[in-house]
Amino acid sequence: MSNMHQSNKLTASERMTATLLRYAPWLAFFLVALPLPVYFLLRYFTATEEQGVYMLLTLTTLAAGSIAGLIVALFFLFYRMRWLKRLRDRLASDGVTADELSWFTSELTTAERRTLKQMERHNLLLADAYRETLAARITASRVLVSSRRESVAVESRLRRASQFQSQGSVSLLKELQDDRARLERITRQASEQRAEIETRLQLIEALASRDASEAETERALLRLGTAREYEPLGLTATQLEREAHARDEEDPRQPDSPPNS
């Protein structure tokens, strides 16, 4: 949650709570597990007698404190998971936006998270389009899950209502059948929209992959052109050395000059 975009629908208290819950499990563990062992360890170093007792107390309280700290840390972890789930449900109640996507990273696949990070490094425009499309896909998926869950509940009510024969049951059956038709329509529309969004995601991923491959090819061609224009220094030096050695072998030796009389 370190790189969360701040949403206008989040209150200041929720932002503060999210920050506190991010560190609370680890802080709780150390605050519960360490104070007593540290105290007895200091007494061990400062005591003039019965040092073995203080060392035993240090080890005992460290073991017991670690178990207690782990329990408290797990409590905060589970609480944070439930709190974030309720927060995501509230944010998604009117549709997930691109700015809120960072709160829903747990609903993205590993490949999608990796692709989004790569786009953010190389192509910000495609990254924005990909982020908006992912947010729309999460919205469609949540609508689909919700409509299917409600459809199951409506079907259960229909089965129970059909067992009663009364004046009120007729109107109840009519309302439940209307609900079933409405949910079927919502489910169908959500499925169609999610399929279109999935196609758009694949298109954006293909464009990003094509841009990345084109950029890599351009860099490789540029490096190849540089390599063709400038020969390696070691190769040039070796060639010069061989040419100098060949000239020395081809030139005849000059005779020594006679001494002056």
JOUR-V353063 format. One line per field, one symbol per residue. ss: DSSP state (2 for helix, 1 for strand, 0 for the rest). psi: psi as a letter, one per 20 degrees, with the letter a starting at -180 (. if undefined). A space follows every 50 residues. Layout:
BEGIN
ss=???
psi=???
END
This chain:
BEGIN
ss=00000000000222222222222222222222202222222222220000 22222222222222222222222222222222222222222222000222 22222220022222222222220222222222222222222222222222 22222222222000002222222222222222222222222222222222 22222222222222222222222222222000222222222222222222 00000000000
psi=jhlpppqiiprhhhgggggghhigghggghhhhhgghgghhhhghiqirl hhghhghghghggghggghhggghghghghghghghghhghihkpprhhj hhikhijqrhhggggggghhhhnhghgghhghhgghgggggggggghhgh hggghghghhhiipnrhhhghghgghhggggghhggggghgghhghhggh ghgghggghggghgghgghghghghhhhhoqqhhgghgghghghhghhhh pqppqqpqqp.
END
